Amino acid sequence: MRFLKVFILAIVFPVLMGAAVHKFYASTTTIEYVPQEQSLQIITEIFTDDIQLALTKRNLKQVHLDSKKQTPADVLLLRDYVFKKLVVFVNGTKREYNYIGLQYDVDRVKLYLEITNVSALEQIEIENKILFDTFEDQQNIIHIKPPEKRRSLVLDKENPKGLLNFK
């Protein structure tokens, strides 16, 4: 009987440990169209440890986020990375962001961005390659909130772009 218990533990324990080690890699971006302000208000949420690892690998130096060691240069690296990896086309035209700021929330960093002078939202195309260069199974979830009905996209390394029409 003791042999059976040891055998079961030897089989079950590694399986349970493997499940605990596996991590789900995802970011979430919410884009809300506010017609009164003629703007797209964007919040991108990324797990802090994941983006910190990506920035450290990319820049070949230790990057610190959400700690006493964080520097203005670290924040600038984060902002520039997101600006390069998250591209938005509104009504067929590539648009630039206004950086509003960032906030840390438990284990995530939230970046606040805005695209101004959007008189109408007829079409939006999004390319989101955040963390694709670091994690093979990364998924980037996009929620778009026009005044009518919320729509969503799930982008991955194989399909980093999505297009939605609102006409």
N, C-alpha and C positions, 0 to 999 in steps of 0.2 A: 504494500500500500504506500509505503514511504517513497519507493522508487517511482510510482505513478505520480505522486505529488511533485517530486523533483522534476520529472519529465514534463509535466504540464507547465510548471513554472519556467522551465528552460525554453519552452516553445512560446508561451503567452507573454512573458516579460519583454523579450526583444520586440515583439509586435507592438505591445503597448508603448514602449519607449520610442519606437519609430514613429508612432502616431503623434506622440507628444512633441517630437522634434520638428515634424513637418509644419511648415508655416504657409499661410495663405498670403500671397502678395497682391495687393490691390491699392489703387488710389481712387478717390471719388472727386469728380468735378461737377459742381452745380452752376448752371448758367441761367440766370433769370433776366428776361427782357422786361424792362420797365418803360413802357411807352411815354409816360408823363415826363420822364427824365431823358428820354431818347438814349438809353444806355443798356448795355449788357453788364450785369453785376455777376462776377465770377468768384466762386470760392473753391479752391483746390485743396483737398485734404490728403496728406501723405504720411505714412508711418514714419516717425522721426528717425528711428534707428535705421530704416531702409534707405532713406534719402541721405542720411549722414554717411552710411557706408558707400553709397554711389558717388557722393561728392569727394570722399576721401580717395577712392580708387581713381576717379577721373582726374583729380588735381595732384595726385601723388604726394599729398600731405594730409595730416590729420585735420578733419573739419569737426568742429564742435557746435552742436545745436542744442538749444534749451538747457544750457548749463552755465555755470559761472565762467567757463573757459570760452564761451561764444564771443566772437569778435565781429565788428561791423563787416570785415572782409568775408567771414563765413556766411553772413546773411546775404551779402552781395553775390557770392557764389551760388547760393540757393536760388535767389531771384533770377539770375542770368540763366541758370540751368532750366528752370521752369519756362522762361521766355523762349528758349531754344527748342524745348521738347513739346510745348503745347502751342499749337498754331491754330488760329481761328480765321475762317473766311466767312464774311457776312455778305449775303447777296452777291457772291462771286468775287468779292474783293478781300485780299488779306488785310487784316486789321491789327493794329498795335495796341498794347495794353497801357493803362495807367496803373502803376503799382500803388496800392493803397496801404498795405502793411501786412503783417503776419501776427499770428497768435498761436501759442502752444496750448494743446488741450489733451491732457493726460499723456498718451503715447503718440499723438499726431501733431503735425504742424499744419496750420491752415493759412493759406496765402489768399489775400483779398486783392482782386484785380478788377479793372473796369475798362470797357470799351465804350467810348462816347460817340455822339453824333450818329446814332442808329435810328433813323426816322421810321423805318419799317423793318420787320423781320420776316422776310419771305423765304430765305434759305440760309442754312448754316452748315458749314463743313468744318469738321474738327479733326485735327491730327494730334494724337496724344501719345508720345513715345516716352513718357516719364518712366524711368526705371527699366525699360526694355533692355538697356545695355548692361544691366546688373543682374536681373532675374529672368530666367527663361520663361517661367510661368506667370509673369506679371500680367495683371488685367487692370485696365483703366476704365472705370465706369463713369459715364457722362449722363447727367440729368439736365434736360433743357426745359425751362418753365416759361413758355410764352403765355400771354394772357388767357389763352384758351385751355389747351390740354397738355399736360406734362408728357414728355417723350424721353426715352432713354436709349443709350447705346452702350455696348460693352466692346471695348477695343483690346486687342492683344497684339503680340509681336507679328503674327501673320496678317492681321487686319488692323493697322494702326490708324485708319481713317474712317470717318463716318459722315454721311450726308443726310440732312433732313430738310424736307420742303414743307412750308407752312401755307402755301397758296391754296 
